[in-house]
């Protein structure tokens, strides 16, 4: 059995040769998440430099974060207006019946609509809150009458339109995460 030895840096911080990942996130993992949210196109070398590790352990950590489902994908942020999607609507959908089968049928139908960019179960009045993007008000009118109102179990819809974005595409907040210190294997012998 080969045993890896780890030495602490003069600052008291562990070296980058750490024990394999445990269940929690440490400061390096949180730093990776923060940096990739800001720029998912970073090279592994640049990411490693920014978080203070070398490339190999950074790459292993990114792969672990992906495998564990912390990182669910990488995508480009597109300016909707530049591609002709001038209307962003928030649509509350009231379901006719709230049984499991009826709700799943409605979920499946909503999930197939490319105009719906997000869908949430909501508390209070309504069953779902949708964010819908279309080219203009005429397109939204057609979409609501021909598609949304014809989905299974839809009783009614209520729409509000965005008059301007104050904040969009924001990174997920990470300040609540308690960074665990990386575990370091002790030298034996």
Rosetta blueprint (number, residue, H / E / L):
1 X L
2 X L
3 X L
4 X L
5 X L
6 X L
7 X L
8 X E
9 X L
10 X L
11 X L
12 X L
13 X L
14 X E
15 X L
16 X L
17 X L
18 X L
19 X L
20 X L
21 X L
22 X L
23 X L
24 X L
25 X L
26 X E
27 X H
28 X H
29 X H
30 X H
31 X H
32 X H
33 X H
34 X H
35 X H
36 X H
37 X H
38 X H
39 X L
40 X L
41 X L
42 X L
43 X L
44 X H
45 X H
46 X H
47 X H
48 X H
49 X H
50 X H
51 X H
52 X L
53 X L
54 X L
55 X H
56 X H
57 X H
58 X H
59 X H
60 X H
61 X H
62 X H
63 X H
64 X H
65 X H
66 X H
67 X H
68 X L
69 X L
70 X L
71 X L
72 X L
73 X L
74 X L
75 X L
76 X L
77 X L
78 X L
79 X L
80 X H
81 X H
82 X H
83 X H
84 X L
85 X L
86 X L
87 X E
88 X E
89 X E
90 X E
91 X E
92 X E
93 X E
94 X E
95 X E
96 X L
97 X L
98 X L
99 X L
100 X H
101 X H
102 X H
103 X H
104 X H
105 X H
106 X H
107 X H
108 X H
109 X H
110 X H
111 X H
112 X L
113 X L
114 X L
115 X L
116 X E
117 X E
118 X E
119 X E
120 X E
121 X E
122 X L
123 X L
124 X L
125 X L
126 X L
127 X L
128 X E
129 X E
130 X E
131 X E
132 X E
133 X E
134 X E
135 X L
136 X L
137 X H
138 X H
139 X H
140 X H
141 X H
142 X H
143 X H
144 X H
145 X H
146 X H
147 X L
148 X H
149 X H
150 X H
151 X L
152 X L
153 X L
154 X E
155 X E
156 X E
157 X E
158 X E
159 X E
160 X E
161 X E
162 X L
163 X L
164 X L
165 X L
166 X L
167 X L
168 X L
169 X L
170 X L
171 X L
172 X L
173 X L
174 X L
175 X L
176 X L
177 X L
178 X L
179 X L
180 X E
181 X L
182 X L
183 X L
184 X L
185 X L
186 X L
187 X L
188 X L
189 X L
